[in-house]
Amino acid sequence: MVERVLGVEQTITIDGGLAWAILFLVAGAVALLSYKRPHLGAAVVLAALPFYQVRGTVGIPTTLLEVVLWAFLIGALLRLQRVSISRWYVYALAAWLAASLLAVVVSGDIRAGLGLWRAFFLEPALFFVVATTVFARRSARTILYGLLAALFVTAFWILLTMLQGTAFTYDDRLAGPFQSANFVALLVVPLILIVAFWPKRELLWARITAGAVAAALLAGCQSRGGLIALAAGGAVGIFVGWKALGARLRLGLIGALILIVSIFSVLMVGRDDPHATRKILWEQAAQSIKENPLFADGPAGFQAAVTRRVKDDNYLLQYVAPFAPNPHNIFLVLWVEWGVFTLAAFLLLLGVFLRSLRGSAFPAAAAAAMTAILVHGLVDTPILKNDLALIFATALLLGAIRSERRA
């Protein structure tokens, strides 16, 4: 059944015996595929990104995306038997997982914290490790297949909500089945940048079509942060990949950047300033850090802390606190909800990523996507969400792949 959750978000919930049957059938098929062809299993995981909104309970709450991911991990590991990644990534990921787990342990709600840690930290890290090993042996072109599928599935799902009359928010922004129109941009922008800066001419017409679809989605969701992130990522991608890009592609991408800036200028006219609310959230985050510099509010604890502090201010209590799940800044979110050690580990992970770009087979795609994630992260939270965490892992993955292999 389809249910309304938190504004415009729509989830598909499967319960009982049907949930078990569907999830186990999908898990078995993906695990078998991943055992036989691990590179195709990884593509299926990426194609399933929108399906974090298909949810069920099989002992613990889970999503279809999570089931597909674990099936891939199990099948691929049975085939590979061992994994191999750079020792620098081992150090950075170990710090990333340990620091975030420490935040869960010291929080007041360990059970809820572990659920978030599993989805936002553990599973993306495992995907990165296993996929890096897989694509050290096989061509990475199936990453492109998976991302294209994810974009087209997302667009089709949004189209269905448009036909149902539920696609737009109260302020006429395209959100589709997602809770916020910004969620569309958070997913689409890094995805389309990877597609655009893929170093080979594979699936050219599918990529051109994907560009048109992404442009329509971004125009509909009207995310200014998304457009800035797209422009920044595009500029970095052009800079990093200048020598590898052909003259026509250079001109096309530069023209696209000019168009993005023009659209952004139009959107700046006549729109309320969202940064007034964000400024309040950032001030609240600073207060949380002041109260507890090491761990602040703990996983998913920011909103409760804000509500507690503004209980005597009717305006903030009514119009800010209910819409403040996090501080809308990735660096502040990591500090406020996951602790200063997790923020430090995140910076270490980014440093290792930058180091890896020098020998990457996909430097422009990886750099463009990561730039978009970080720039958008100045005003939103682009990695602490089921699908976005895997997009982040994919950007890391592209930076870590050393050379292209034959299929």
ROMARKOL-726127 format. One record per residue (C-alpha): residue number from 1; residue in one letter; x, y, z. Coordinates in Angstrom, 3 decimals, decimal comma. Layout:
N
REC   k r        u        v        w
REC NUM a        X        Y        Z
...
***
This chain:
407
REC   k r        u        v        w
REC   1 m    0,000    0,000    0,000
REC   2 v    1,101    3,598   -0,548
REC   3 e    1,053    5,885    2,463
REC   4 r    1,694    9,561    3,122
REC   5 v    4,674   10,182    5,398
REC   6 l    6,088   13,548    6,481
REC   7 g    4,662   15,914    3,927
REC   8 v    4,869   14,741    0,328
REC   9 e    7,024   11,650    0,818
REC  10 q    5,409    8,429   -0,375
REC  11 t    6,678    5,038    0,669
REC  12 i    5,601    1,590   -0,437
REC  13 t    5,232   -0,603    2,628
REC  14 i    5,171   -4,402    2,398
REC  15 d    4,207   -6,392    5,468
REC  16 g    3,884   -9,945    6,721
REC  17 g    4,337  -13,005    4,542
REC  18 l    4,316  -10,939    1,372
REC  19 a    7,275   -8,944    2,673
REC  20 w    9,246  -12,102    3,418
REC  21 a    8,469  -13,619    0,022
REC  22 i    9,330  -10,533   -2,020
REC  23 l   12,465   -9,646   -0,087
REC  24 f   13,851  -13,173   -0,090
REC  25 l   13,094  -13,614   -3,794
REC  26 v   14,908  -10,381   -4,631
REC  27 a   17,763  -11,216   -2,265
REC  28 g   18,255  -14,662   -3,780
REC  29 a   18,274  -13,378   -7,343
REC  30 v   20,707  -10,556   -6,615
REC  31 a   23,002  -12,784   -4,527
REC  32 l   23,161  -15,364   -7,336
REC  33 l   23,856  -12,666   -9,927
REC  34 s   26,533  -11,126   -7,701
REC  35 y   28,201  -14,491   -7,236
REC  36 k   28,248  -15,182  -10,984
REC  37 r   28,890  -11,594  -12,161
REC  38 p   29,855   -9,286   -9,253
REC  39 h   30,171   -6,252  -11,523
REC  40 l   26,542   -6,675  -12,586
REC  41 g   25,488   -7,077   -8,950
REC  42 a   27,082   -3,717   -8,147
REC  43 a   25,134   -2,147  -11,020
REC  44 v   21,886   -3,549   -9,605
REC  45 v   22,654   -1,924   -6,236
REC  46 l   23,057    1,459   -7,912
REC  47 a   19,936    0,954  -10,026
REC  48 a   18,014    0,250   -6,801
REC  49 l   18,904    3,611   -5,199
REC  50 p   15,320    4,984   -5,375
REC  51 f   13,966    1,840   -3,704
REC  52 y   15,021    2,820   -0,214
REC  53 q   11,403    3,969   -0,069
REC  54 v   10,117    0,417   -0,463
REC  55 r   10,118   -0,680    3,160
REC  56 g    9,245   -3,741    5,154
REC  57 t   10,041   -5,567    8,366
REC  58 v   11,772   -8,931    8,464
REC  59 g   12,722   -9,072   12,126
REC  60 i   14,167   -5,571   11,808
REC  61 p   12,965   -2,646    9,683
REC  62 t   14,622   -2,693    6,281
REC  63 t   14,283   -1,380    2,739
REC  64 l   14,419   -2,977   -0,680
REC  65 l   17,648   -1,073   -1,359
REC  66 e   19,189   -2,517    1,795
REC  67 v   18,157   -6,059    0,846
REC  68 v   19,689   -5,657   -2,615
REC  69 l   22,882   -4,241   -1,102
REC  70 w   23,385   -7,084    1,389
REC  71 a   22,611   -9,667   -1,276
REC  72 f   25,315   -8,141   -3,465
REC  73 l   27,791   -8,088   -0,582
REC  74 i   27,176  -11,736    0,298
REC  75 g   27,227  -13,003   -3,291
REC  76 a   30,299  -10,988   -4,272
REC  77 l   32,247  -11,920   -1,146
REC  78 l   31,541  -15,617   -1,695
REC  79 r   32,993  -15,223   -5,180
REC  80 l   35,927  -12,965   -4,276
REC  81 q   36,785  -14,595   -0,920
REC  82 r   39,045  -11,633   -0,117
REC  83 v   39,027   -7,875   -0,636
REC  84 s   41,855   -5,523   -1,453
REC  85 i   41,913   -1,739   -1,101
REC  86 s   44,532    0,925   -0,455
REC  87 r   45,838    0,916    3,117
REC  88 w   45,047    4,627    3,312
REC  89 y   41,389    3,880    2,690
REC  90 v   41,582    1,134    5,331
REC  91 y   42,805    3,670    7,885
REC  92 a   40,273    6,335    6,877
REC  93 l   37,283    3,966    6,783
REC  94 a   38,284    2,392   10,108
REC  95 a   38,370    5,854   11,680
REC  96 w   35,057    6,773    9,991
REC  97 l   33,272    3,672   11,286
REC  98 a   34,834    3,704   14,752
REC  99 a   34,164    7,393   15,402
REC 100 s   30,542    7,194   14,291
REC 101 l   29,984    4,008   16,287
REC 102 l   31,413    5,722   19,356
REC 103 a   28,788    8,455   18,924
REC 104 v   26,099    5,759   18,956
REC 105 v   27,500    4,139   22,099
REC 106 v   27,507    7,388   24,077
REC 107 s   24,057    8,426   22,833
REC 108 g   20,883    7,904   24,803
REC 109 d   19,231    5,637   22,216
REC 110 i   21,678    2,966   21,084
REC 111 r   19,112    0,896   19,177
REC 112 a   17,966    3,788   16,984
REC 113 g   21,532    4,991   16,605
REC 114 l   22,713    1,592   15,396
REC 115 g   20,010    1,577   12,724
REC 116 l   21,219    4,921   11,387
REC 117 w   24,867    3,881   11,677
REC 118 r   24,181    0,739    9,690
REC 119 a   22,485    2,620    6,851
REC 120 f   24,662    5,738    6,681
REC 121 f   28,111    4,415    7,593
REC 122 l   28,528    0,629    7,647
REC 123 e   26,681   -0,372    4,482
REC 124 p   28,169    2,325    2,210
REC 125 a   31,656    1,505    3,533
REC 126 l   31,165   -2,198    2,799
REC 127 f   29,849   -1,395   -0,671
REC 128 f   32,929    0,737   -1,347
REC 129 v   35,333   -1,981   -0,162
REC 130 v   33,707   -4,822   -2,097
REC 131 a   33,038   -2,792   -5,254
REC 132 t   36,606   -1,477   -5,294
REC 133 t   37,832   -5,071   -5,298
REC 134 v   35,344   -6,061   -8,003
REC 135 f   36,290   -3,231  -10,355
REC 136 a   39,979   -3,803   -9,877
REC 137 r   39,332   -6,934  -11,959
REC 138 r   36,473   -5,977  -14,266
REC 139 s   35,418   -3,015  -16,375
REC 140 a   33,669   -0,293  -14,409
REC 141 r   31,216    0,468  -17,202
REC 142 t   28,441   -1,298  -15,276
REC 143 i   28,627    1,567  -12,756
REC 144 l   27,431    3,787  -15,585
REC 145 y   24,632    1,342  -16,400
REC 146 g   23,468    1,311  -12,787
REC 147 l   23,476    5,087  -12,405
REC 148 l   21,568    5,599  -15,657
REC 149 a   18,980    3,066  -14,495
REC 150 a   18,667    4,837  -11,145
REC 151 l   18,031    8,176  -12,853
REC 152 f   15,414    6,773  -15,237
REC 153 v   13,646    4,847  -12,439
REC 154 t   13,566    8,010  -10,334
REC 155 a   12,153   10,006  -13,231
REC 156 f    9,515    7,355  -13,941
REC 157 w    8,447    7,268  -10,286
REC 158 i    8,176   11,052  -10,255
REC 159 l    6,113   10,889  -13,449
REC 160 l    3,705    8,484  -11,748
REC 161 t    3,246   10,916   -8,851
REC 162 m    2,575   13,682  -11,360
REC 163 l   -0,179   11,581  -12,900
REC 164 q   -1,569   11,024   -9,388
REC 165 g   -1,455   14,762   -8,695
REC 166 t    0,902   14,376   -5,714
REC 167 a    4,240   15,390   -7,247
REC 168 f    4,435   19,028   -6,148
REC 169 t    4,939   20,652   -2,768
REC 170 y    2,816   23,499   -1,404
REC 171 d    5,161   26,015   -3,103
REC 172 d    4,946   24,289   -6,519
REC 173 r    8,316   22,549   -6,404
REC 174 l    8,709   19,077   -7,880
REC 175 a    9,304   16,487   -5,143
REC 176 g    7,657   13,377   -6,569
REC 177 p    7,666   10,610   -3,952
REC 178 f   10,372   12,304   -1,887
REC 179 q    9,876   14,215    1,349
REC 180 s   11,467   17,358   -0,061
REC 181 a   12,136   18,814   -3,504
REC 182 n   15,735   19,216   -2,369
REC 183 f   16,016   15,418   -2,136
REC 184 v   15,557   15,253   -5,911
REC 185 a   18,514   17,562   -6,478
REC 186 l   20,656   15,844   -3,835
REC 187 l   20,342   12,578   -5,766
REC 188 v   20,281   13,813   -9,356
REC 189 v   23,169   16,314   -9,311
REC 190 p   26,117   14,034   -8,402
REC 191 l   24,575   11,221  -10,433
REC 192 i   24,338   13,234  -13,649
REC 193 l   27,825   14,676  -13,152
REC 194 i   29,278   11,152  -13,072
REC 195 v   27,319   10,322  -16,228
REC 196 a   28,460   13,531  -17,954
REC 197 f   32,155   13,130  -17,119
REC 198 w   32,378    9,412  -17,817
REC 199 p   35,639    9,223  -19,800
REC 200 k   34,400    7,039  -22,647
REC 201 r   31,714    7,487  -25,297
REC 202 e   29,726    4,499  -24,085
REC 203 l   25,912    4,733  -24,228
REC 204 l   26,193    8,244  -25,638
REC 205 w   22,529    8,661  -26,550
REC 206 a   21,396    7,233  -23,229
REC 207 r   23,656    9,752  -21,488
REC 208 i   22,307   12,613  -23,602
REC 209 t   18,776   11,504  -22,730
REC 210 a   19,769   11,298  -19,078
REC 211 g   21,062   14,857  -19,275
REC 212 a   17,718   16,060  -20,626
REC 213 v   15,828   14,130  -17,944
REC 214 a   18,085   15,508  -15,205
REC 215 a   17,620   19,050  -16,531
REC 216 a   13,829   18,653  -16,396
REC 217 l   13,950   17,279  -12,848
REC 218 l   16,249   20,042  -11,629
REC 219 a   14,128   22,730  -13,289
REC 220 g   11,069   21,275  -11,572
REC 221 c   12,541   20,933   -8,093
REC 222 q   13,954   24,509   -8,203
REC 223 s   16,797   23,743   -5,838
REC 224 r   19,184   26,675   -5,798
REC 225 g   21,669   24,703   -3,744
REC 226 g   21,467   21,938   -6,322
REC 227 l   22,149   24,307   -9,206
REC 228 i   25,134   25,851   -7,427
REC 229 a   26,457   22,350   -6,695
REC 230 l   25,931   21,341  -10,330
REC 231 a   27,798   24,409  -11,583
REC 232 a   30,649   23,904   -9,104
REC 233 g   30,927   20,207   -9,873
REC 234 g   30,827   20,894  -13,595
REC 235 a   33,562   23,515  -13,335
REC 236 v   35,830   21,193  -11,338
REC 237 g   35,113   18,315  -13,716
REC 238 i   36,075   20,430  -16,729
REC 239 f   39,251   21,593  -14,984
REC 240 v   40,325   18,102  -13,926
REC 241 g   39,416   16,444  -17,214
REC 242 w   40,359   19,266  -19,606
REC 243 k   42,951   17,296  -21,548
REC 244 a   40,763   14,223  -21,876
REC 245 l   37,678   16,140  -23,023
REC 246 g   37,179   16,761  -26,718
REC 247 a   36,712   20,305  -28,003
REC 248 r   32,978   19,818  -28,663
REC 249 l   32,376   18,355  -25,217
REC 250 r   34,287   21,213  -23,588
REC 251 l   32,107   23,767  -25,379
REC 252 g   28,960   21,830  -24,542
REC 253 l   29,797   21,598  -20,845
REC 254 i   30,797   25,267  -20,647
REC 255 g   27,522   26,185  -22,350
REC 256 a   25,657   24,036  -19,834
REC 257 l   27,396   25,895  -16,987
REC 258 i   26,325   29,237  -18,442
REC 259 l   22,756   27,945  -18,703
REC 260 i   22,835   26,730  -15,084
REC 261 v   24,016   30,136  -13,852
REC 262 s   21,272   31,814  -15,899
REC 263 i   18,562   29,553  -14,440
REC 264 f   19,917   30,165  -10,958
REC 265 s   19,682   33,921  -11,508
REC 266 v   16,031   33,545  -12,511
REC 267 l   15,247   31,430   -9,452
REC 268 m   16,813   34,040   -7,192
REC 269 v   14,070   36,493   -8,196
REC 270 g   10,853   36,432   -6,204
REC 271 r   11,746   33,576   -3,870
REC 272 d   11,796   33,722   -0,079
REC 273 d   15,259   33,516    1,415
REC 274 p   15,695   30,026    2,887
REC 275 h   18,941   31,036    4,516
REC 276 a   17,120   32,943    7,243
REC 277 t   15,858   29,620    8,583
REC 278 r   19,198   27,957    7,971
REC 279 k   20,928   30,726    9,909
REC 280 i   18,715   29,885   12,883
REC 281 l   19,551   26,187   12,519
REC 282 w   23,275   26,931   12,314
REC 283 e   23,019   29,056   15,451
REC 284 q   21,229   26,197   17,180
REC 285 a   23,954   23,802   16,037
REC 286 a   26,589   26,117   17,486
REC 287 q   24,688   26,080   20,767
REC 288 s   24,600   22,272   20,749
REC 289 i   28,354   22,164   20,163
REC 290 k   28,900   24,662   22,967
REC 291 e   26,900   22,472   25,353
REC 292 n   28,792   19,290   24,412
REC 293 p   31,832   19,885   22,164
REC 294 l   32,654   16,192   21,714
REC 295 f   29,298   14,572   20,905
REC 296 a   26,717   17,406   20,992
REC 297 d   23,182   15,986   20,545
REC 298 g   23,942   12,457   19,300
REC 299 p   22,425   10,619   16,308
REC 300 a   19,061   12,147   15,316
REC 301 g   19,110   14,229   18,504
REC 302 f   19,301   17,715   17,029
REC 303 q   15,574   18,318   16,592
REC 304 a   14,783   17,369   20,185
REC 305 a   17,532   19,687   21,405
REC 306 v   16,217   22,575   19,307
REC 307 t   12,670   21,993   20,561
REC 308 r   13,905   22,023   24,141
REC 309 r   15,807   25,275   23,721
REC 310 v   13,061   27,211   21,887
REC 311 k   10,093   26,034   23,971
REC 312 d    9,484   29,588   25,211
REC 313 d    9,599   31,140   21,724
REC 314 n    6,260   30,479   20,015
REC 315 y    7,495   31,404   16,534
REC 316 l   10,546   29,146   16,622
REC 317 l    8,594   26,386   18,328
REC 318 q    5,901   26,435   15,649
REC 319 y    7,780   27,314   12,448
REC 320 v   11,385   26,188   12,942
REC 321 a   11,624   23,269   15,377
REC 322 p    9,176   20,974   13,489
REC 323 f   11,250   21,392   10,320
REC 324 a   14,703   21,056   11,900
REC 325 p   15,714   17,382   11,671
REC 326 n   19,321   18,537   11,256
REC 327 p   21,339   21,763   10,822
REC 328 h   21,323   21,596    6,993
REC 329 n   25,094   21,628    6,703
REC 330 i   26,993   18,373    6,353
REC 331 f   29,932   19,498    8,489
REC 332 l   27,666   20,719   11,278
REC 333 v   25,474   17,615   11,066
REC 334 l   28,468   15,326   11,430
REC 335 w   29,681   17,255   14,469
REC 336 v   26,308   17,827   16,118
REC 337 e   24,869   14,336   15,602
REC 338 w   27,926   12,103   15,185
REC 339 g   30,604   13,898   17,162
REC 340 v   33,774   15,832   16,466
REC 341 f   35,745   12,602   15,934
REC 342 t   33,423   11,612   13,072
REC 343 l   33,900   15,037   11,499
REC 344 a   37,680   14,584   11,766
REC 345 a   37,396   11,123   10,193
REC 346 f   35,304   12,609    7,362
REC 347 l   38,035   15,154    6,631
REC 348 l   40,605   12,348    6,675
REC 349 l   38,493   10,348    4,223
REC 350 l   38,294   13,368    1,899
REC 351 g   42,052   13,765    2,108
REC 352 v   42,574   10,143    1,080
REC 353 f   40,085   10,640   -1,758
REC 354 l   41,990   13,659   -3,079
REC 355 r   45,229   11,687   -2,864
REC 356 s   43,675    8,832   -4,843
REC 357 l   42,594   11,074   -7,749
REC 358 r   46,157   11,261   -9,066
REC 359 g   46,033    7,675  -10,273
REC 360 s   42,288    7,302  -10,810
REC 361 a   40,789    6,057  -14,067
REC 362 f   37,850    8,437  -13,499
REC 363 p   39,343   11,634  -12,017
REC 364 a   36,938   14,106  -13,638
REC 365 a   33,768   12,129  -12,798
REC 366 a   34,897   11,476   -9,222
REC 367 a   36,036   15,058   -8,606
REC 368 a   32,884   16,564  -10,128
REC 369 a   30,552   14,379   -8,056
REC 370 m   32,465   14,925   -4,812
REC 371 t   32,599   18,685   -5,392
REC 372 a   28,829   18,762   -5,889
REC 373 i   28,302   16,738   -2,706
REC 374 l   30,490   19,070   -0,650
REC 375 v   29,129   22,308   -2,134
REC 376 h   25,520   21,189   -1,699
REC 377 g   26,548   20,049    1,767
REC 378 l   27,112   23,658    2,793
REC 379 v   23,338   24,166    2,829
REC 380 d   21,952   20,623    3,106
REC 381 t   22,810   17,067    4,159
REC 382 p   23,899   15,078    1,094
REC 383 i   25,421   11,878    2,553
REC 384 l   23,343   10,943    5,616
REC 385 k   20,473    9,328    3,749
REC 386 n   20,193    5,781    2,383
REC 387 d   20,559    6,567   -1,320
REC 388 l   22,867    9,543   -0,882
REC 389 a   25,273    7,585    1,309
REC 390 l   25,748    5,140   -1,573
REC 391 i   26,236    8,000   -4,045
REC 392 f   28,997    9,269   -1,742
REC 393 a   30,509    5,784   -1,681
REC 394 t   30,327    5,679   -5,492
REC 395 a   32,258    8,951   -5,769
REC 396 l   34,917    7,459   -3,484
REC 397 l   34,864    4,290   -5,575
REC 398 l   35,511    6,126   -8,839
REC 399 g   38,446    7,887   -7,236
REC 400 a   39,862    4,564   -6,031
REC 401 i   39,637    2,629   -9,322
REC 402 r   43,137    2,700  -10,739
REC 403 s   42,657    1,616  -14,367
REC 404 e   39,981    0,351  -16,695
REC 405 r   39,734   -3,385  -17,220
REC 406 r   38,139   -5,287  -20,046
REC 407 a   34,672   -6,655  -19,460
***
